[in-house]
Amino acid sequence: MDRQALVALAKQAMEKAYVPYSHFKVGSALLDQQGRVHLGCNVENAAYGPTNCAERTALFRAIADGEAPRSFQAIAVIGDTPGPITPCGVCRQVLIELCPPDMPVYMANLRGEIQETTVAQLLPGAFTMNDLNGGT
């Protein structure tokens, strides 16, 4: 699946966002190794802390559906931003935990701009399970 198609699916997911407070919809589409796409949108909560971003929704949904961590091919995220939207810090940490470091991340906006990076480039010097295991 090419990046344009993945971004288009992320845009469809964005329309399902539950954002009664910020009114800022974000969508995500995560491609797994079998070619399946797991969609995610942001879901807000009046307490703010329990709010979940689109990227994490897609990742957690894929894991809950039985997909193995670090078995993903690409993720797209889209929002109505001046430039391509970027994942927040929490999402970057979850991406580094659940995805291959060289996995493409397509960041887009509604104007058709798309920027490509990798999971590792999003979070240099990431804290990972190797840090918990003494570097082994």
C-alpha positions as CSV (number, residue, x, y, z in Angstrom):
1,M,0.0,0.0,0.0
2,D,1.4,3.4,-0.9
3,R,1.6,6.3,1.4
4,Q,-1.2,8.3,-0.4
5,A,-3.6,5.4,0.2
6,L,-2.6,5.1,3.9
7,V,-3.0,8.8,4.4
8,A,-6.5,8.6,2.7
9,L,-7.5,5.9,5.2
10,A,-6.2,8.0,8.1
11,K,-8.4,10.9,6.9
12,Q,-11.4,8.6,7.0
13,A,-10.5,7.6,10.5
14,M,-10.1,11.3,11.5
15,E,-13.8,11.8,10.8
16,K,-14.7,9.4,13.6
17,A,-12.7,11.3,16.3
18,Y,-14.5,12.2,19.5
19,V,-13.3,15.7,20.3
20,P,-16.0,17.7,22.1
21,Y,-13.5,19.9,23.9
22,S,-10.7,20.7,21.5
23,H,-12.6,20.1,18.2
24,F,-9.2,19.1,16.8
25,K,-9.7,15.8,14.9
26,V,-6.7,13.5,14.2
27,G,-6.8,10.2,12.3
28,S,-4.3,7.5,11.9
29,A,-3.9,4.3,9.8
30,L,-1.4,1.6,10.7
31,L,-0.3,-1.0,8.1
32,D,0.6,-4.4,9.5
33,Q,2.8,-7.1,7.8
34,Q,-0.3,-9.0,6.5
35,G,-1.4,-5.8,4.6
36,R,-4.2,-5.1,7.1
37,V,-4.9,-1.6,8.2
38,H,-5.8,-0.7,11.7
39,L,-7.5,2.7,12.0
40,G,-7.4,5.1,15.0
41,C,-8.7,8.5,15.9
42,N,-8.3,10.7,18.9
43,V,-10.8,10.2,21.8
44,E,-11.0,13.0,24.3
45,N,-12.2,12.9,27.9
46,A,-13.3,15.7,30.2
47,A,-10.5,14.8,32.6
48,Y,-8.0,15.2,29.8
49,G,-5.5,12.7,31.2
50,P,-7.5,9.7,29.8
51,T,-7.6,11.3,26.3
52,N,-6.0,9.0,23.7
53,C,-4.3,10.1,20.5
54,A,-5.1,8.6,17.1
55,E,-1.7,6.9,16.7
56,R,-2.0,5.1,20.0
57,T,-5.6,4.2,19.3
58,A,-4.4,2.5,16.0
59,L,-1.5,0.8,17.7
60,F,-3.5,-0.5,20.7
61,R,-6.3,-1.6,18.5
62,A,-3.8,-3.6,16.4
63,I,-2.3,-5.3,19.5
64,A,-5.8,-6.0,20.8
65,D,-6.6,-7.6,17.5
66,G,-3.7,-10.0,17.9
67,E,-1.0,-8.3,15.8
68,A,2.5,-8.8,17.3
69,P,4.5,-5.7,18.5
70,R,7.2,-4.6,16.1
71,S,5.5,-6.2,13.2
72,F,4.1,-3.1,11.5
73,Q,5.1,-1.7,8.1
74,A,4.0,2.0,8.2
75,I,1.8,4.5,9.9
76,A,0.0,7.6,8.6
77,V,-1.3,10.4,10.8
78,I,-3.3,13.4,9.6
79,G,-4.8,16.5,11.1
80,D,-6.0,20.0,10.1
81,T,-2.7,21.7,10.7
82,P,-0.7,24.4,8.8
83,G,2.1,21.9,8.1
84,P,2.1,18.1,8.3
85,I,1.0,17.0,11.8
86,T,3.6,15.3,14.0
87,P,3.0,12.7,16.8
88,C,3.1,14.0,20.3
89,G,5.9,12.9,22.7
90,V,3.8,10.2,24.3
91,C,2.9,8.7,20.9
92,R,6.6,8.8,19.9
93,Q,7.5,6.8,23.0
94,V,4.7,4.2,22.2
95,L,5.8,4.1,18.5
96,I,9.4,3.3,19.6
97,E,8.2,0.5,21.9
98,L,5.8,-1.2,19.4
99,C,7.2,-0.5,16.0
100,P,10.5,-1.2,14.1
101,P,12.8,1.8,14.4
102,D,13.1,2.1,10.6
103,M,9.3,2.0,10.0
104,P,8.1,4.9,7.9
105,V,5.9,7.5,9.5
106,Y,3.8,9.6,7.1
107,M,2.7,12.9,8.6
108,A,0.0,14.8,6.7
109,N,-2.4,17.7,6.7
110,L,-5.7,18.4,4.9
111,R,-3.9,20.5,2.3
112,G,-2.3,17.4,0.9
113,E,1.2,18.0,2.3
114,I,2.9,14.8,3.5
115,Q,6.3,14.5,5.3
116,E,8.0,11.2,5.8
117,T,10.3,10.2,8.6
118,T,11.0,7.0,10.6
119,V,10.1,6.0,14.1
120,A,13.8,6.3,15.2
121,Q,14.1,9.8,13.8
122,L,11.0,10.9,15.7
123,L,12.6,10.1,19.1
124,P,16.4,10.1,19.1
125,G,17.9,8.8,22.3
126,A,14.7,6.9,23.1
127,F,14.3,5.1,26.4
128,T,13.6,1.4,25.4
129,M,13.4,-2.0,27.0
130,N,17.2,-2.3,26.5
131,D,17.6,0.5,29.1
132,L,15.5,-1.6,31.6
133,N,17.6,-4.7,30.9
134,G,20.9,-3.1,31.5
135,G,21.6,-2.7,27.8
136,T,21.3,-6.4,26.9
